[in-house]
């Protein structure tokens, strides 16, 4: 193969879930429901936080509103393309679009990891330093931490993307997943990727694993500092929602990125969990276990109902 052919893969073929049209149609309906539910739940949380003065002024709910926005972005990076591919016989994605999808996947995903770590720090301050909570977690600091999360995600994604685009792709071009991600894409490179894989695993794996360790250390510190059983029970109840979200997000990410780029049969299902299911479940987890959010949502519903009545009259 001559040099001119080693760099001209124009498009990749994404792996589907089934070759049967009836199954693909059923999956389209199912994943469309997941995606619409993700939008409804996360937009509802953002509107609730923005419209309620108490929630809007609280650092915890300010961070929660930002988490909902990240969940929307994260799901939107992959799900619309997945839905379109359910209706197509050939699941093609141009090389440029593949790189863009890969970039935003890691950009938003890493930003969410950092934000979840920030939210753990917020819970630590709220439980262990309650008298200084509002002073420490000022709106200025919260905005800075959110911006730092986005910046960290951007830097991480730039590194991943640069390492990927410098690889030559000359075929085969079948990506073993339903979206473009670093592990399945670099396996298609026509070059030795051992060093690149080590760099990427150390980058993605280090971020996901270290953030998860920081989160666990934060909650362990909370439990150690609280001596009474009743106090620990209340602390666990307060942090339960966040712990569930952290487990759902970090568990699959560590499984995918904190190991050498070998392929397992469950990788595609694990990808569905953290790309599609988790962004949909996060609003439910926070809403069902949080009286303040549920109360604010009812107030928002009542206000919208009164507004419609006034318009009708």
C-alpha positions as CSV (number, residue, x, y, z in Angstrom):
1,X,0.0,0.0,0.0
2,X,1.6,3.3,-1.0
3,X,1.8,6.4,1.2
4,X,-1.1,8.2,-0.5
5,X,-3.5,5.5,0.6
6,X,-2.6,5.4,4.3
7,X,-4.4,8.6,5.2
8,X,-7.6,8.6,3.2
9,X,-10.3,6.8,5.2
10,X,-13.2,9.2,4.4
11,X,-15.8,7.6,6.7
12,X,-16.2,5.0,9.4
13,X,-18.9,2.4,9.8
14,X,-20.5,2.3,13.2
15,X,-21.6,-1.0,14.7
16,X,-25.3,-1.4,15.2
17,X,-27.3,-3.4,17.8
18,X,-29.1,-5.7,15.3
19,X,-29.3,-6.5,11.6
20,X,-33.1,-7.1,11.8
21,X,-35.2,-4.1,10.7
22,X,-38.0,-5.0,13.2
23,X,-35.6,-5.0,16.1
24,X,-34.0,-1.8,14.9
25,X,-37.4,-0.1,14.8
26,X,-38.2,-1.3,18.3
27,X,-34.9,0.0,19.6
28,X,-35.5,3.3,17.8
29,X,-38.8,3.8,19.8
30,X,-37.1,2.7,23.0
31,X,-34.1,5.0,22.7
32,X,-36.3,7.9,21.5
33,X,-38.2,7.5,24.7
34,X,-34.9,7.6,26.7
35,X,-33.8,10.7,24.9
36,X,-37.1,12.6,25.2
37,X,-37.2,11.6,28.9
38,X,-33.6,12.9,29.3
39,X,-34.6,16.3,27.9
40,X,-37.9,16.6,29.8
41,X,-36.3,15.6,33.2
42,X,-33.2,17.8,32.9
43,X,-34.9,20.8,31.4
44,X,-37.5,20.6,34.2
45,X,-34.7,20.6,36.8
46,X,-33.0,23.6,35.2
47,X,-36.3,25.5,35.0
48,X,-37.1,24.6,38.6
49,X,-33.8,25.8,40.0
50,X,-33.9,29.0,37.9
51,X,-37.5,29.9,38.9
52,X,-37.3,29.2,42.6
53,X,-35.4,31.9,44.6
54,X,-34.5,29.5,47.4
55,X,-33.0,26.8,45.1
56,X,-31.3,29.4,42.8
57,X,-29.5,30.9,45.8
58,X,-28.3,27.5,47.1
59,X,-24.9,26.3,46.0
60,X,-26.1,22.7,45.9
61,X,-28.9,23.4,43.5
62,X,-26.9,25.8,41.4
63,X,-24.5,22.9,40.9
64,X,-27.4,20.5,40.2
65,X,-28.7,22.8,37.5
66,X,-25.3,22.8,35.9
67,X,-25.2,19.0,36.1
68,X,-28.5,18.8,34.3
69,X,-27.2,20.9,31.5
70,X,-24.1,18.7,31.2
71,X,-26.3,15.6,31.1
72,X,-28.3,17.1,28.3
73,X,-25.1,17.9,26.3
74,X,-23.6,14.5,27.0
75,X,-26.7,12.6,25.8
76,X,-27.0,14.8,22.8
77,X,-23.4,14.1,21.6
78,X,-24.3,10.4,20.8
79,X,-28.1,9.7,21.0
80,X,-29.4,11.7,17.9
81,X,-26.9,10.0,15.6
82,X,-27.8,6.6,17.2
83,X,-31.5,7.3,16.5
84,X,-30.8,8.2,12.9
85,X,-28.7,5.1,12.4
86,X,-31.6,2.9,13.6
87,X,-33.4,4.1,10.4
88,X,-30.5,3.5,8.1
89,X,-29.1,0.3,6.6
90,X,-25.5,1.6,6.6
91,X,-24.4,3.3,9.8
92,X,-21.8,5.7,8.3
93,X,-20.1,8.7,9.9
94,X,-17.6,10.9,8.0
95,X,-14.1,11.1,9.5
96,X,-14.5,14.7,10.4
97,X,-17.8,14.2,12.2
98,X,-16.3,11.2,14.0
99,X,-13.5,13.3,15.4
100,X,-15.9,16.1,16.4
101,X,-18.1,13.5,18.2
102,X,-15.1,12.1,20.0
103,X,-14.0,15.6,21.0
104,X,-17.3,16.6,22.5
105,X,-17.8,13.2,24.2
106,X,-14.6,13.6,26.2
107,X,-15.1,17.4,26.7
108,X,-18.5,17.1,28.3
109,X,-17.8,13.7,30.0
110,X,-14.7,14.9,31.7
111,X,-16.4,18.2,32.7
112,X,-19.2,16.1,34.3
113,X,-16.6,14.1,36.2
114,X,-15.0,17.2,37.6
115,X,-18.4,18.8,38.4
116,X,-19.5,15.6,40.3
117,X,-16.2,16.0,42.3
118,X,-17.1,19.6,43.1
119,X,-20.6,18.5,44.2
120,X,-18.9,16.1,46.6
121,X,-16.9,18.9,48.1
122,X,-20.1,20.9,48.4
123,X,-21.7,18.1,50.4
124,X,-18.6,17.9,52.6
125,X,-18.7,21.6,53.5
126,X,-22.4,21.5,54.0
127,X,-22.2,18.6,56.5
128,X,-18.9,19.1,58.2
129,X,-18.8,23.0,58.2
130,X,-22.5,24.0,58.2
131,X,-22.0,27.3,59.9
132,X,-19.5,28.4,57.3
133,X,-21.3,26.7,54.3
134,X,-22.7,29.8,52.6
135,X,-19.5,31.8,53.2
136,X,-17.2,29.1,51.7
137,X,-19.5,28.0,48.9
138,X,-20.2,31.6,47.7
139,X,-21.7,32.1,44.3
140,X,-18.4,33.4,43.1
141,X,-16.6,30.2,44.1
142,X,-19.4,28.1,42.6
143,X,-19.1,29.8,39.3
144,X,-15.3,29.5,39.4
145,X,-15.5,25.7,40.1
146,X,-18.1,25.2,37.3
147,X,-15.8,27.1,34.9
148,X,-12.8,25.1,36.1
149,X,-14.8,21.9,35.4
150,X,-15.5,22.9,31.8
151,X,-11.9,24.0,31.4
152,X,-10.6,20.7,32.7
153,X,-12.9,18.8,30.4
154,X,-11.7,20.9,27.4
155,X,-8.0,20.4,28.2
156,X,-8.6,16.6,28.6
157,X,-10.5,16.4,25.3
158,X,-7.9,18.4,23.4
159,X,-5.2,15.9,24.5
160,X,-7.3,12.9,23.5
161,X,-8.3,14.4,20.1
162,X,-4.8,15.5,19.1
163,X,-3.4,12.1,19.9
164,X,-6.2,10.5,17.7
165,X,-6.0,12.8,14.7
166,X,-2.2,12.3,14.3
167,X,-2.8,8.6,13.7
168,X,-3.0,7.3,10.1
169,X,-6.3,5.5,9.1
170,X,-6.1,3.3,6.0
171,X,-8.6,0.6,6.7
172,X,-10.5,-1.3,8.1
173,X,-13.0,1.4,9.0
174,X,-15.6,-0.5,11.1
175,X,-15.9,1.1,14.6
176,X,-16.9,-1.5,17.2
177,X,-19.4,0.7,18.9
178,X,-22.5,2.9,18.1
179,X,-20.5,6.1,18.4
180,X,-16.9,7.3,17.9
181,X,-14.8,7.0,21.0
182,X,-11.1,6.7,21.5
183,X,-10.6,3.0,22.3
184,X,-12.5,1.6,19.3
185,X,-11.3,4.3,16.9
186,X,-7.5,4.0,17.5
187,X,-7.7,0.3,17.0
188,X,-8.3,1.1,13.3
189,X,-5.1,3.0,13.0
190,X,-2.4,1.7,10.5
191,X,0.4,2.2,13.0
192,X,1.7,0.9,16.3
193,X,-0.6,2.5,18.9
194,X,1.0,1.0,22.1
195,X,2.5,4.3,23.3
196,X,-0.6,6.2,22.3
197,X,-2.8,3.8,24.2
198,X,-0.7,4.1,27.3
199,X,-0.9,7.9,27.1
200,X,-4.7,7.8,26.6
201,X,-5.3,5.3,29.4
202,X,-3.1,7.3,31.8
203,X,-5.1,10.4,30.8
204,X,-8.7,9.1,30.8
205,X,-8.1,6.4,33.4
206,X,-6.3,8.7,35.7
207,X,-9.0,11.4,35.6
208,X,-11.9,8.9,36.1
209,X,-10.2,6.9,38.8
210,X,-8.6,9.8,40.7
211,X,-11.9,11.7,40.7
212,X,-13.7,8.6,42.0
213,X,-11.1,8.2,44.8
214,X,-11.5,11.8,45.8
215,X,-15.3,11.4,45.9
216,X,-15.1,8.3,48.1
217,X,-12.5,9.9,50.3
218,X,-14.8,12.9,50.7
219,X,-17.7,10.8,51.9
220,X,-15.4,8.6,54.1
221,X,-14.2,11.8,55.8
222,X,-17.7,12.9,56.4
223,X,-18.6,9.6,58.0
224,X,-15.4,9.6,60.1
225,X,-16.0,13.1,61.4
226,X,-19.6,12.4,62.4
227,X,-19.6,10.2,65.5
228,X,-23.3,9.6,66.2
229,X,-25.2,6.9,64.4
230,X,-28.1,9.3,63.8
231,X,-25.8,11.9,62.3
232,X,-24.3,9.3,60.0
233,X,-27.7,8.2,58.9
234,X,-28.7,11.7,58.1
235,X,-25.5,12.3,56.3
236,X,-25.9,9.2,54.2
237,X,-29.5,10.2,53.5
238,X,-28.4,13.6,52.3
239,X,-25.6,12.2,50.1
240,X,-27.5,9.1,48.8
241,X,-28.6,10.8,45.6
242,X,-25.2,12.0,44.7
243,X,-23.6,8.6,45.6
244,X,-26.1,6.9,43.2
245,X,-25.3,9.3,40.4
246,X,-21.6,9.0,41.0
247,X,-21.8,5.2,40.9
248,X,-23.8,5.1,37.7
249,X,-21.5,7.4,35.9
250,X,-18.0,6.6,37.2
251,X,-18.4,2.8,37.3
252,X,-18.9,2.3,33.6
253,X,-16.3,5.1,32.7
254,X,-13.6,3.4,34.9
255,X,-14.5,0.0,33.3
256,X,-14.1,1.5,29.7
257,X,-11.2,3.9,30.2
258,X,-9.0,2.7,33.1
259,X,-7.9,-0.5,31.4
260,X,-5.8,-1.3,28.3
261,X,-7.8,-0.9,25.0
262,X,-8.9,-4.5,24.8
263,X,-12.5,-5.2,23.7
264,X,-15.1,-7.0,25.7
265,X,-18.5,-8.2,24.6
266,X,-20.3,-6.0,27.1
267,X,-18.6,-2.8,26.1
268,X,-21.5,-1.7,24.0
269,X,-24.0,-2.2,26.7
270,X,-21.8,-0.4,29.2
271,X,-21.6,2.5,26.8
272,X,-25.4,2.6,26.6
273,X,-25.5,2.8,30.4
274,X,-23.3,5.9,30.8
275,X,-24.2,7.6,27.5
276,X,-28.0,7.2,27.4
277,X,-29.4,5.7,30.6
278,X,-27.5,7.7,33.3
279,X,-28.4,11.2,31.9
280,X,-32.0,10.1,31.9
281,X,-31.9,8.7,35.5
282,X,-30.1,11.6,37.1
283,X,-33.2,13.9,37.3
284,X,-35.3,11.0,38.6
285,X,-32.8,10.2,41.3
286,X,-32.4,13.8,42.5
287,X,-36.1,14.5,42.3
288,X,-37.5,11.4,44.0
289,X,-35.1,11.8,47.0
290,X,-35.3,15.5,47.4
291,X,-38.3,17.2,49.0
292,X,-37.1,20.7,48.1
293,X,-36.9,19.9,44.4
294,X,-40.3,18.2,44.4
295,X,-41.9,21.1,46.3
296,X,-40.4,23.7,43.9
297,X,-41.6,21.7,40.9
298,X,-45.1,21.7,42.2
299,X,-44.9,25.5,42.7
300,X,-43.6,25.8,39.1
301,X,-46.5,23.7,37.9
302,X,-49.0,25.7,39.9
303,X,-47.6,29.0,38.5
304,X,-47.8,27.7,35.0
305,X,-51.4,26.6,35.5
306,X,-52.4,30.0,36.9
307,X,-50.7,31.7,34.0
308,X,-52.7,29.6,31.5
309,X,-56.0,30.3,33.4
310,X,-55.3,34.1,33.3
311,X,-54.6,33.9,29.5
312,X,-57.8,32.0,28.9
313,X,-59.8,34.5,30.8
